[in-house]
Amino acid sequence: MRRFLVAGNWKMNTDRAGGTALATAVAAADPGPKTDVLVCPPFPYLIPVGEALQGSGVRLGAQDVWYEPSGAFTGEVSVAMLRDTGCSHVVLGHSERRHILGETDETICRKVQAAIAGHLTVILCVGELLEEREAGQTEAVLNRQLAGGLEGISEQDAADLVIAYEPVWAIGTGVTASPDQAETAHAHIRNWLADRYNAAFSDRIRILYGGSVKPDNAQTLMQQSNVDGALVGGASLKADSFLAIVDAARSLAAAE
């Protein structure tokens, strides 16, 4: 059985005091034995947030990484640097990096390869624009992003891979994919993984939903058979709302 994962992507939000307080509150909660919890603060706060999480089961993740190990790459952060701060996970290919900052599938793949080689668990984000969904191109977009992001990645390399389906039209808009829309996309991703690798591999890979996840819709989304948790944006910035989503996952896990 796949374990639920609830990950908070703080994006470019919080300050040191607020982030540490938020992490302390998340660390104090009990997600139960079948649910994993992750928080991804901005780079400057990885160390204090990591210190606030010490002794808890909550993992620390980063929002991006560069693919070179060191060198003249002003403003970038390496895999080794993230490991040195205590990170176990990294989010790659988020739609805001694709569509605002211009990242290509090729660049994302190089980051995926570097992160895996450096023993970080990758959360690879994929998802379509509104115009792509309206044109019936959702599956083609997902296929392209998955193939591009996982080019050259073997089954062994991808053993700890997590996929996050984040329809771009639902991120930060207050509009959430319906449970049926989420399940259809997640099932397609799982089938793609089975075709690319094998059914056993596909069955154990966790696929998260992201896009305006809130306490009032999280349980319905995570009830879908191919939805294994959530990548939470705005609702992860307040302990009460984030922990309500964690609690929804815990309740579903306990019922299985």
N, C-alpha and C positions, 0 to 999 in steps of 0.2 A: 504494500500500500504506500502511495506517495504521501509524504508529510506536507502539511500546509506550510507555506512561507508567506509572511506578511512583512513587506519591506517599505520603509519610509524614505522617500526621496525628498530631502529638504530643499533641493535646488539652491538658488542664491538667496537664502533666507536665514534668519536668526543672527544673533551675535554670540560672543563667547558665554556671557552669563545666561542668556536665554536658552542657548543650545545645551549647555551643561545641565540646566534645570530640567529641560525636556528629557534629556537622556537619563537623568536620575529617576524621573518619574516612570519612564518606560522600563528601566532596569528593575524597578521595585515590583512590577506586575508579574503575575504568574501565567504564562501562556499555556501551561499544561504540558504533558509529556509528548504530545504529537504535533506540536506547532512550533515552527522556527520564526524568530523575529530578528529583523535587521534594520539598522538605521544608517543612512548615508548623508552625513552633513557636508557642508562646504569644506574644501581643503584646509583653510586656516584653523578649523575647529576639530580636525580629526583627533589630535592628541588629547585635548581636554575632554571631548566626548568619549573617547576610548577609555580614559581614566574613570569617567563616571559610570561606565558600563562594567568595569572590572568586578568580577565575582558573580556576575549575572550570566544568564545564558544568551543574552542579546548580542548579536554579532555587529561588527563595524564594517561598513562598506564605503567606497568612494564613488563619485559620480562620473568619473572619466579617468583615463590614463593615457600616456603617450607610449608609443611602441619601441622607442630606442632606450637602451639601458642607461645612457648618460650622454652628456655632450652639450653643444651650443644650441639648445632648444628653449629659448627664453620663454618663461611663463608656463612651461610644461612640467609634468610630474611623472616619474618613472614607476614601474612596477615595484622595484626594490624599495623605493621611498614609501610607497603605500604599505608594503609589508612591514617596514620599519615602524610605522605608526600603529600597527596592530590590525590593519585591514585584512579581512578574509575574502571579501567580495568586491566586485566593481561592476557598475552599470555602464554598458556600452551601447552605442547606436540609438540613444534616446532621440525621439523625434525632434526635440528642440536643437539638438546638435546636428541632426541631418538637415532640417529645413530652415533654421535660423543661422547656424554657423557653417553650413555647407559641407558637412562630412559626407564622404562617398562610401559605398559599400567596400571598396578596396581599402580605404583608410581604416574603416571599422574592423575589417578582417585582420589587418596587421595588428591592431590593438588586441583583438581576441587572441591571436596567436601568442603575442607577448605576455598577456595576462595568464593564459593557460600555462605557458612555459615557466612562469614565475609563481605558479601555484596559487593564483587567485581564482575564486569561483566567479565565472562570468554570468551576468544577467544581460542577455542580448535582447534588445528591444526591437520590435518590428510593428508595423502598422501603416494603414493607408490614410491618405488625405480624403476629405469629404468628396471632392470631385472624382476621385478614383473609385470610391464606393458607389457613387451615383452612376458611374459609367460601367459598373459591373466588373471592376478590375481588382477587387480586394484580393482574391486568391493569387492573381498574377503578381501583384505587388509583394505579397507575403513570400511567394516562391522566389522572387528576385532577391529580396532582402535576406532570406535564409541562406540561399545558395551563395550570395556574395559574402555574407558575414561568416560563413562556415567553410569557405573555400580552403581545401587542404587540411581541414580539421578531421582527424580520425575519430572512430568510436572511442578509442582509449583516451584520446585527448579530451573528448567532450564528456567524459564520464560524470562530471559534476555540473555540467551546463544547466542553466536555467534560462528559459525563454519568457519574455514578457510581451504579450500582445497589447499594444496601446494604440487604438484608433486615434489618429491625430485630431479628428473632429470632436473627440470627447475629452481631450486633455485641457484642463483649465477652463472649460467652457460651461461647466455645470450640466452638460448633456452626457449621459452615460449610455453606452451600448445596452440594448435590452439583453436579458439573460439568453435568449435564443440567438441573438447576433454574436454575443461573446462565445457561446458554446460552439456555434458553427465555425467561427474563426479558429478557436482552440482545437477543435477536432481536425480541421484542415492542417494545422501546424503539426499535430501529432501524426497524422497520416503522411505528411511530407517527411518527417523524421524517420518513420518506419520505412518509407521507400528509399531514403538516402542511406540509412544505416540498417536497422532491422526492427522488428516489432517489439522484441524484448527491450531494446534500448529506448525506443519511443515510449514504451509503457512506463518506464521509470523516470523519465525526464519531467521536471516540474514546469508547468506553463502558468504564468501569472496573468491576471487581467489588470490593466491600468487605464485610467481615464475617468476622472471625477468619481472615484470610489469614496463612498461616505458610509457612516454607520448605518444609515437607513436603506442602503442597497447592497451592502457588502455580503450579507448572508445569502441573499437570493442569487447573487452572482457566483459565490463560491459553492453553492449547492449543485452547480452544473458539473457533470461527471468529468469533464476535461479541464476544469478551472481549479488550480491547485494553490490558490492564494491571490495576493494582490500586491501591486506596486503602487503605493499611495503617495500622492503629491500633497496638495493643500491640507487634506485632513490629517497628515502626519505631523503638522506643525503645532498641534495642540494635543497634549497628552490624553485628554478625555476622549476626543474623537478617534485618535489612533488606537487607543487601547480598547475602544468599543469594537473596532474592526478586528483586532487581535482576539477579543472575546468571542466574536462571531465565528472565527476560524476554530477556536478552541472548542466551542459547543458542537460544531459540525464534526470535528475530529473525534470527540468523545462519543458521538452518536454512531460512528461507523463501526 
